Structures are given as C-alpha cells and as structure tokens.
Amino acid sequence: MPAPRVFLDAGGRAPVTLRTREAFLAGLADGWADPRRLTTESRRARAVLDGAREAIADALGAEPSQLHFVSGPHTAFDHAIAGIHRARRGRDRIVATSIERRAVLDAAEHTAPGLVDRVPVDRDGHADAEAFTRLVSDPATSLSLVQHANHEIGTVQRLEELVDATAAGGVPLVVDASASIGHVDAPVHWDALMADPADWGAPLGIGVIALRPRTRWLEAWPGDGLAPGGVSIPLALAAAVALQERLETLAATRERLHSLTARIRDALAALEGVTIVGDPDERLPHLVTAAFMYLDGEPVVSRLDREGFAVGSGSACGSDTFEPSAVLAAMGALTHGNLRLGLPVDVQDADVERFLAALPRVLEDVRRTMQG
C-alpha cells in the first residue's frame, strides 16, 4: 500500500472539517431566504447571519454592528481601502509596508495611483518603524496598511511600535489579518481589519471587514454598503463555526505546531545551501519558508508532489503559482528557489518526519536533473 499523502500547504486555504461542513449544510437549511425581508423564513435567515457576525466579531474584538461580510478577501481589501480613503478627503497618499499582499498593494495603487509610499522591512520582515513614522506624519497620508503577520514567511509585525505614530498623525491603521486569525491571538491595534475565513478552514467565498466605531468609511462605488446584494449566509455560518473550532484549541495547537515548525526549521537549516526566511521567534506557528541556492522552486514542488507531499513555492498570492516572491525580494532574500510549508492543524508528527526524511533525496534528485 502506498503511503498516504501529506498536505503541508495550508497557508491561505485550510482543509474544511466535518463540523464546518455540517454548519454549512445547516446554513443551507435555515439561511436560504433573503434576510432583509419580513417573512418568517427571512427572520430565521437573519438570525443565522446575525449569530455568525456576533461570533466572529467577538473573536476579533470588534463590535458586531461594525463587522461586515463581503464576497471574499480581495473584495474586503478593495472595499476597506477605497472606502476609508474616500472618507479622508484632502489626504491623497497611502502608506504600506513593502511586504503586504499583492492584492492589498494592488487595491492601494488602484485607489491612489502613484501615491503609495512603501515602508522597507528588515531581513526578518519587520517594518522599519522610523520610516513608517515619518511617512504617516505627512499631512497628505490618508491611511496606513500593515499586515498582522506575513502570509509567506510568517513574521508577526510589531503593531504596538506603530500605533502611536498613526494616532499622532490621525491616520487609520488598516490591518490585513488574513494570515493570522485562527492561528494566533487577534491583533489589538487596528482601526480597520480584514480577514479571510478560508485561511482558518472555512469554505472559499467570503471575506470579513471589521471597523472601529470611530473609523469613517464612505462608499467608493455604486451599490448598497459594503456588500451590495448580500452575502452567502451558509458561508458566514461555516466561517463562524470554523473559527470557533480553531479557538477552542488555539493555545495547544499553536504550541504543537510551533514545535513542529521549529523542528522543520532546524532540519532545513542543516542542509547545504539552505536559508530559513522570517523571524525565528515572532512568527506564525504553522508557516515555514526556506530559500535554496541554485534550485528553482517549481521542480522541487513537483517532485515532492509525486512523492506524496503537497507544499508551496514562489509567490503565495501571485497570478502564477511560481512567480518570484515580491515578499522575499523586499527582504533581500532569494526569490526563486524557495519552499513554503503551511502545516494544517491535524498534521501528525509522523507526517513531518516522513517529509524531512524524503526532502534531502528529492533535493539531490532535482539538482542532478538540473545539472544533467
């Protein structure tokens, strides 16, 4: 019998659990009607949607009335950035760290063409606090974009070092938490927050925007609020249940995955020509990225897939899976020969050991093929 496949690519998309699938089916049964109408069926659907909103708001430290579902994380980025920017009339510039998601930077550039100031990061991926402070103190700055944790390298940003600067400049701190919610505690410091339920194990197709009551937002396009036409109630319920399931074991899972990724980091660092990228301590517990000298990521991923291991490489959010990583380039790291692991919550120690046992042989085979 062949060995079972090992899924180690749970960065951005996580397997959907049985409990979450059952919640989605329950949402189909009770949440199919239009929640804006006055019928019994609509009131039932509205109760399901309100319950999902309250559960996720509680997990994020937000007011339920200020938490909004949209059709996906990219829509969340677009609508949050454009709406807050429009409400800041007279302020034209946007400040963003250089390792934000491409979708976030694209939304910023679309909103303020040619007026997005990039904050450099250090070798571990932490934003330069001095440069950030200088940029947000500019009276022309409308908002700042700082991720909670990076989706490729796992580095957790030091938001507490930046929030005083945004407060002093009267600049909203807009935080992309799409890689961190469900893996670590939600950030405390933010004026607007975006999240991606698919990353914590919900079905794809819904995004989250949370606003502080003091954060002004204006529609930047024709429509009806942040989610014109409404959102999928079954997906909202599934997202709430998936997050609740994560939070019930968050501390234990975080400790276990942190230990496993530390084991992976040590094993990879011991290999010739391998550099581990990202902060070794201030990081998400489930992500590991390594850069390989003289190797391309695509053949490594393909060969590992044939061996039964699903892993990632290249840009985590590029249109081409193996597009060189802008995140690694901004950090001054190798961009092509990299391997990205995202451990799912149910990964077993034996799965990791099998992977680590197979990897040196796979790397040697790829090197031999490239040289031949």
Secondary structure, DSSP 8 states (H G I E B T S, - for coil): -----EE-B-SS-----HHHHHHHHHHHHHS-S-TTS-SHHHHHHHHHHHHHHHHHHHHHT--GGGEEEES-HHHHHHHHHHHHHHHTTT--EEEEETTS-HHHHHHHHHHSTT-EEEE-B-TTS-B-HHHHHHHHTSTTEEEEE--SB-TTT-BB--GGGTHHHHHHHT--EEEE-TTTBTTB---S--SEEEE-GGGGT--SS-EEEEE-TT------SSSSTTSTT---HHHHHHHHHHHHHHHHTHHHHHHHHHHHHHHHHHHHHTSTTEEEES-SSSB-SSEEEEEETT--HHHHHHHHHHTTEE-B-S-TT-SSTTS--HHHHHHT--SSSEEEEE--TT--HHHHHHHHHHHHHHHHHHHHHHH-
